[in-house]
Amino acid sequence: MVTRKGTVLLMAKPFFPWMGNKEKLVPYIHQLIPPHVKQFTEVFGGSGAVILGLQPKKGRLDIYNDLNDDLFNVFCCVKEKSFSLAKELKFLPVHGRTPFAFYRDMAAHEPDFYRHIEEEKRVVAESTCFTEEEIRELLTILDGNAKFFDVRRAAAFLFTTYGSFSGTGNSVGIKTVDPQAIVDKLPQVSRRLDSVFLEHQDALVLIPKEDRPDGIIYADPPYMLTEKVYDVRFLPEHHIVLHDRASSCKGYVIISYGYDDRIIDLYKDDFFIISLKRTNPLSQTEGSTFRELIITNYDPSPYLNKQLDIFGQATEAMWEPVILHRPRRILKAD
């Protein structure tokens, strides 16, 4: 897509459903990113809604990270093996409980689907042609090959997320999966990922590694009491560790959460807290108002005062951003 000014838009939307997807908040998160930053790191990548929707910029490094093996693998495949993935997706069977279980087991990396890798490892281990050090190195590579850049596993992952409730991949839903609809999304996503570096690390470990004065860390951790929904282990006490990591950052930090008084109490001493509220106009019942939190270590006021640019970003409803809390001291001066 090309704008009137001749700018080629390389943004993309998420290509699979995922619990906690921030697609509806993307314009508001993008609005808060200082234009001069040289690095953008999304440490809890998930479906990649924020980084995929961020227009690439010359001189800025964009990093997607997630510790979930299937997420990292599917992003690797779309970035480096999109044609092979598209071909594999077209062989998906019809929707139903039996094929769902088949692909769920494949995505779970069941041994039956990777006997060739195990055979290769056995041959290497029994070989007299390599030293012990060389054998260890080859086995490490084979283990990596079994996990990543695996188009069959990526296709299985996409099938299970599209065919399950809430994109969890844990239970079969009632939706019919159209492989072609998935395939049609891949080219745009692949083009966007051309300029994205992919990481597969613990977010809490990566934050200090990628922190830099002219960079920004974006974190969308599991919400309180939803930690067990995700495959990657994230304990309640890890919310405190995340706060401590963010407090120590020299660069800019944005963190998104569902509205939660415990999170407000945790961050109120050192961070700006923005509340976003959206009311369902079709419902006057209790619970029809949805609230989210966006937390920053720098003053977001100059960015909130700008006109919201939602060009190319479809939103179902507008949110009302309000600065809920200002800290006594500012961790990051703009």
MOGIRA-V962608 format. One record per residue. SS is DSSP state (~ for helix, > for strand, _ for the rest). PSI is psi in whole degrees, 0 to 359 (* if undefined). D_LAST is the distance of its C-alpha to the last C-alpha in whole Angstrom. Layout:
[[SS	PSI	D_LAST] [SS	PSI	D_LAST]]
//
This chain:
[[_	139	33] [>	133	32] [_	174	30] [_	333	31] [_	2	29] [_	6	31] [_	129	28] [>	121	29] [_	122	28] [_	15	28] [_	161	26] [_	164	29] [_	161	30] [_	143	31] [_	11	34] [_	152	35] [_	146	35] [_	134	33] [_	133	33] [_	10	29] [_	132	29] [_	23	25] [~	321	27] [~	338	27] [~	358	23] [~	312	22] [~	326	21] [~	323	18] [~	316	17] [~	323	16] [~	331	15] [_	352	12] [_	118	11] [_	136	8] [_	341	11] [_	2	10] [_	147	11] [_	354	14] [>	135	15] [>	122	16] [>	119	18] [>	107	20] [_	334	22] [_	77	24] [_	316	25] [_	229	28] [_	354	29] [_	20	26] [~	318	26] [~	313	22] [~	326	22] [~	325	25] [_	0	24] [_	120	21] [_	129	22] [_	151	22] [_	132	20] [_	131	21] [_	359	19] [_	128	18] [>	128	20] [>	131	20] [>	127	22] [>	133	24] [>	138	25] [_	139	28] [_	345	31] [_	123	33] [~	317	36] [~	321	37] [~	312	33] [~	318	33] [~	315	36] [~	325	36] [~	321	33] [~	317	34] [~	319	38] [~	323	36] [~	317	34] [~	339	37] [_	45	40] [~	324	40] [~	318	43] [~	322	45] [~	317	43] [~	319	44] [~	317	47] [~	322	47] [~	328	46] [_	351	49] [_	8	51] [_	139	50] [_	175	53] [_	161	53] [_	144	52] [_	172	53] [~	323	53] [~	308	55] [~	328	53] [~	314	50] [~	321	51] [~	310	52] [~	330	48] [~	318	47] [~	322	49] [~	316	48] [~	331	44] [_	1	44] [_	44	46] [_	142	49] [~	328	51] [~	331	54] [~	354	52] [~	34	51] [~	328	54] [~	324	54] [~	316	51] [~	324	53] [~	317	56] [~	319	54] [~	322	53] [~	316	56] [~	316	58] [~	315	55] [~	329	56] [~	353	59] [_	145	59] [_	6	61] [_	348	59] [_	152	56] [_	168	55] [~	322	53] [~	318	50] [~	322	50] [~	315	51] [~	319	48] [~	317	46] [~	321	48] [~	324	48] [~	318	44] [~	316	44] [~	321	46] [~	320	44] [~	320	41] [~	328	43] [~	337	45] [~	322	41] [_	160	39] [_	32	40] [_	103	43] [~	328	43] [~	317	46] [~	321	44] [~	317	41] [~	320	43] [~	319	44] [~	314	41] [~	319	40] [~	314	44] [~	325	43] [~	321	40] [~	329	41] [~	4	45] [>	167	43] [~	132	42] [~	18	38] [~	22	38] [_	334	39] [_	6	41] [_	338	43] [_	143	46] [>	135	48] [_	195	47] [_	4	49] [_	145	47] [_	132	49] [_	125	47] [_	102	47] [~	324	46] [~	325	46] [~	325	43] [~	313	41] [~	321	42] [~	337	41] [~	340	37] [~	318	37] [~	315	37] [~	319	33] [~	317	32] [~	319	33] [~	320	32] [~	321	28] [~	349	29] [_	328	30] [_	20	26] [>	132	25] [>	132	26] [>	132	28] [>	154	28] [_	73	30] [_	164	29] [_	126	28] [~	321	24] [~	336	24] [~	324	25] [~	327	23] [~	306	20] [~	333	20] [~	320	21] [~	358	19] [_	132	16] [_	149	14] [_	328	10] [_	23	10] [>	171	12] [>	135	12] [>	126	15] [>	126	16] [>	128	19] [_	77	22] [_	167	25] [_	140	28] [_	159	28] [_	134	30] [_	6	34] [_	7	33] [~	326	33] [~	349	37] [~	331	36] [_	152	35] [_	324	37] [_	132	34] [_	122	34] [_	106	31] [_	159	32] [_	323	31] [_	343	30] [~	338	28] [~	324	26] [~	319	25] [~	318	25] [~	316	22] [~	315	20] [~	319	20] [~	314	19] [~	324	16] [~	333	16] [_	356	16] [_	139	14] [_	337	11] [_	191	10] [>	149	9] [>	133	12] [>	131	14] [>	136	17] [>	140	20] [>	160	23] [>	155	26] [_	125	26] [_	122	27] [~	330	27] [~	324	27] [~	320	24] [~	315	23] [~	323	24] [~	323	23] [~	351	19] [_	337	19] [_	329	19] [_	352	15] [_	152	14] [>	139	13] [>	121	16] [>	133	17] [>	130	21] [>	127	23] [>	136	26] [>	124	29] [>	134	32] [_	110	35] [_	344	37] [_	357	40] [_	132	41] [_	12	41] [_	163	42] [_	137	40] [_	3	37] [_	356	36] [>	127	33] [>	136	30] [>	141	27] [>	160	24] [>	139	21] [>	127	17] [>	134	15] [>	154	12] [_	8	10] [_	163	7] [_	116	7] [_	357	9] [~	312	11] [~	332	10] [~	329	11] [~	333	14] [_	347	15] [_	153	16] [_	132	19] [_	124	20] [_	107	21] [_	25	24] [_	125	26] [_	4	28] [_	104	27] [_	127	30] [_	142	29] [_	330	32] [_	154	30] [_	140	27] [_	157	25] [>	102	24] [>	130	20] [>	134	20] [>	110	17] [>	328	20] [>	138	18] [_	132	15] [_	163	15] [_	327	16] [_	147	13] [_	124	10] [_	323	10] [_	113	6] [_	136	4] [_	*	0]]
//
